[in-house]
Amino acid sequence: MFRTLGGGDLPHITKKGTHPHGMTDLCDAGKRLYADALRLGRVARSEAEVAPCLLEFALLHPDPDDPTWLQPVPPAIALAQRLHPLEREIQERRHEASELTDSFEPFMAISAQSPGETHAVTVHEGIERINAAIERATHECQSEVLTVQPGGGRSEHVLETALKRGQDVIERGITMRTLYQHTVRHSQGTLAYAEMMAKGKVEIRTLEELIERLMIFDRAVAFIPARDDRQIALELRHPGLVQYLVKVFEQLWRRAVPLLEEPAYAPPTDGITGVQRSIAKLLIEGHVDEAIARRLGMNVRTCRAHIAKLAAALGSGSRAQLGYLIAQSGLLDEEH
């Protein structure tokens, strides 16, 4: 009730230590004694020792005729004494806000007259700011969401966040299309999420390889990561950029396989699976294990297990020999 704009009352110090409360939350002893003083007209000073806050906050004052007694300050007066500095501070803040608005008014006028490209790219740094921007775009979305989510199965926390956003989209009848990688087909959590999302206008497809994360709302605003650790994201509102990304998404979508259908892996050849052929192709291109795993949406350990099986199938004794044997085997020829 009497809390300051600066964040609240602080505990005050007495001779006996800290009396841990502010004016807005009197202790039980203080409430009882102040009520008694108002009813009786005074209380003994010795009784008030258990609630030094009453003197500290000027709710009691010494009886001029007998200092062993304390008299109550009428609550209307005490309230006015506390409200006055708050009202003064509020007026000062309002005046400050008015001056700040006046100082920015010329810049606002310039911004209003500038071409739309001025706000074409906004940089968001930090997960909280990125998520807040995505939440705003989700809330403002009216018709369609397109997303690309590379990588394998999601953590429980990520899925909970995605489900919360997805439920909002479903409830508003918005169309949503999402691209994952084939590896999510082995993630029970992701499959459960997909099943819940299927209740709305939601389609999910998978591809073996995807571009980096992408989110597009109403074909008007897009989000892309600006760094590998995804701690910086770009919010794009330039129509040309967004439409280009929409076309990229549509090309990937046409190649992708619906989640409920079998993935488009080529059948095994000579004991080598389609996944292992994809790994072989990336090995030939010079990618390290970590990069291959990231490209195919799997963890590094799984990737290395596939590489070991590939080496065993081709009879390779070393990494250098494996590359040579892949090239000589015809494994990556088009007919495969």
N, C-alpha and C positions, 0 to 999 in steps of 0.2 A: 504493500500500500504506500509506503514512504520510500520505496527503493529508488536509488539515484539512477540517472541515465548511464552512468559509468559502469554499471554492472552489479550494484547491490551493496548493502552494508557489510562492513568487515567486522569480525569479532573484536571486541574491545578488551583492553587489559585492565585488570584490577590488581589490588595488592595480593590477592590470593591466587593470581594466575589469569588464565584466559577464560572469559565468560563467553562461550561460543555461540553468539547469535546477534542478529541485527535488530533494528527498530521494527522491522516488518514481521518478525517472528519471535515475539517476547517469550521467554521461558515460562513454564507453568507457574513457578513461584512468583514471577513478576506479574503475570496476569491476575493471580489470586490476590496479591497484596494491593495492586492498584485498584481492583474492584472493591476491596474492603475499605481502602482509604476514601474512595468516592462515596461509599455508603455511610461510613462513620465520620467522615470529615478529617480523619487523621489516622496514622499508624505509628507505633513506637519505632524509634530509630533502630533499636536492637533487632526488631522483627525484620527490618528491611535489609539486614546484613546478608541474608540468603539470596537477595536479588539486587545486587549493586547496580544493575542496569537501569533501575527506576530513577536513581539519581543521575547516572551517566546520561540518560536520555531526557533529563529534566522533566520527568513525569511526577516527581516528588520534590518538594523543597522544604527547608527547615521551618518549623513553626516559629514565628518571630517572638512569641511570648515564652516558649519553652523549647529549647533546641534538642531536647531528648525525644521530641515528637516531630513527625514529618507530615506535611499537608499535601494533598494531591493538586496538581495543576489541572484545571478543567480540560476534558478531552478536546473540546472545540478549539481551545487556545493552543493546545499541544499540536493538534492537527494542522492548524494554520501556520504555526512556526515551522513545521516540516514541509508543508506544501509550498510555501513562498519561494525558497531557493529552487525547488523543482520547476515551478512555473517560470521563474526567471531564466533557468537554463533552457527550458523548452523554447521560450521566446528567442533566446540567443541562437539556438540551433535553427529555428525557422528563418531567422534573419541571415544566418550563414548559408542556408540552403538557397534562399532567394538570391544572394550575391553570387553563389556558385552557378546558379542557372543563368543569371545575367552574363556572367563571364564566358559561358560556353555558347550563348545564343548566336554570336557571329559565326562560330565554327559550324554550328548546326545548320545555319543557312547555307554555308558553302557546301557542306556535305549533301544537302538536299538538292543542290543544283549540279552536283558532280555526276558523271556517267555511272551506270550500274556496276561497272567493273571495279569500283572502289572497294566493294566488300565481296569481291569474287572469291578471295581466299582468306580464311581465318585460321590461325595457328592455335591449337589447344595443347597445352603441355600438362602432363600429369593425368593419371587414370581418372581421378575424381572429376576434373574439368572435362575430359573427353566424354566420360559417361553422362555428365550433366548435359553436354551439347547434344548427344545422341538422344537422351530422354526428351529434350525439347523438340527435336526433329520428329521423334515418334509421336509426341502429343499433337504436333501441328499437321502431321500427315493426314491426308484425306482419302487417298485411293489405293496407293501401291507402295510396297516395300520390296526392294531387290537386295539380296545379301550374298556375299561370297565369304565362306568361313573355312579357310584352309586348316589343315592339321587333322589329327585323329580325334579320339573321344574327348569330350569336355569334362572338366572337373565339376563336382556337385555345385560349387558356388557359381561357376559360369553358367551352368544349366539353369539354376534358380533365377539368375538375372535375366537370361534369355526367355525363360518361361513367363516371367512377370511382364516383360515387354510384349511377348507374343500374345498373351491373354488379352492385353489391352487392344492389340491389333484385331484379334478375333472378335472381340465384343463390339467393335466399331465397324465390322464388316469389310475391313480392308484386305485387299489381295496381297499375298506374300509369297515370294519365290526365293528359295534358299539353295545354294550350291555347297555341298560338302565334298570331302574326298572319300574314296571307296573304303578307306580304313575305318570310318565311323560305323560301318556295318557290323563291326565286331564290338561296338561299345553299347552295352545294355542301357546305360544312362541316356545316351543320345537317342537310341531307338525308342525309349520310353517317352522322351521329350517329343520326338517326331509323332508318336501315336497320339499324344495329347493335342498337339498342334493341328493334327489332321481333322479336328472337329470344325475348323474354320476354312476360309478360302486360302489354304496353305498348300504349296507344292514343294517337295524336297527332291532334289536329284543329286547324284554323285558323279565325280570324275576322278581319274587316277591322279592327275596333277591340276593344280589351280594357281591362279595369280594370288597376290597378297590379299589381305582382308579388304572388303569393299562393302559399303552400305549406301543405297540410293533410295531417297524418299520422294515420291511423286515426280520422279524424273526432273527434279528441280534442285535438289541438294544432295551432295555425296560426301562420304567420309572415307579417307584412305590414310594408312599409317605413313608417317614421314621418317620413321626410324625402325630398325629391325626389332628393337625391344618394345615397340608400340607405346612408348611413353610420350610420343608426340604425334598428333594427328592433324590432318588438314581438312577443314570443312570447305567444300567447293560449291560455289553458287554461280559460277560462270556458265551460261547455257551451253556454250561450245564444249567445254570440258566435261560437263555432266552428260551431254548427249553422246560424246565419244565413249565414256565409261558404260553407258547403257548399251551401246553397240557391242562392246567387249563382252558384257554380261550375256547378251542375247546369243552371241556366237558360242560361248561356253555352254549355255543352256541347251542349245540344239544338239551338242555333242554328248551331253550328260545323260545318265540313265536314272529313271525314277527309282526311288529308294526301295520300293517293294518288288522291283524286278532284279534279275541277276545282273551283277556288274559286268561291264564290257571288257573283261579280261580275255585275252586270247587263250585257247585251250593249251594245256601243257604239251611241250614238244621235247622228247628225249629226257623226260624227268624235270624239265625246266619250266616253271610256271610263268604266267604273264607278268606277275609282279617282279619276278627275278629278271625277266627280259627288260622290264622298265629300268631296273637297277643297273643291268648290264649297259644299257644305252647311256645312262648318266655317268657310269664309270668311264666309258670310252670318251665321254666329253670332258673328263678330268675333274669331276666333282668329288669332294671328300665325303666320308661317311655321314658327317653331320648335315651337310648340304643335301645329300640324297634323301636322308630321313625327313628333313624338313619339306623338301619338294613333294614327297610321297605321303606326307602326313602320318608318319610312324615314328616310334622312338628309335634311338640309335642302336640299342641292343637288338631290336627286331631286325633292323636293317642289316646289321653285321651277321646275324644268323642267316639271312637270305644270301648274303655274299658268300658265306662259308658253304652253303648248299650249292650255290652256283659254281664255286671253285671245285667242289667235289665232283659235280656232274661233268665238268670239263677236264678234270684231271690236272688242275693247276696246283703248283707247289708254292707260288709266290704271287704277290699283287701285280708285279710287272708282267709275269707270265700270264696271269688271268686276263689282262687287257689284250695281250697278243692273241690268246686262244679265243676270246670273244670275237675279235676281228676276223680270225681265220675260220671260225665255225659256221659262219653264215646265219648265226642266231638272230641277227637284226635285219636280215633281208626282208623285203616287203612282203613276200609270200607268207612269212610267219606272222 
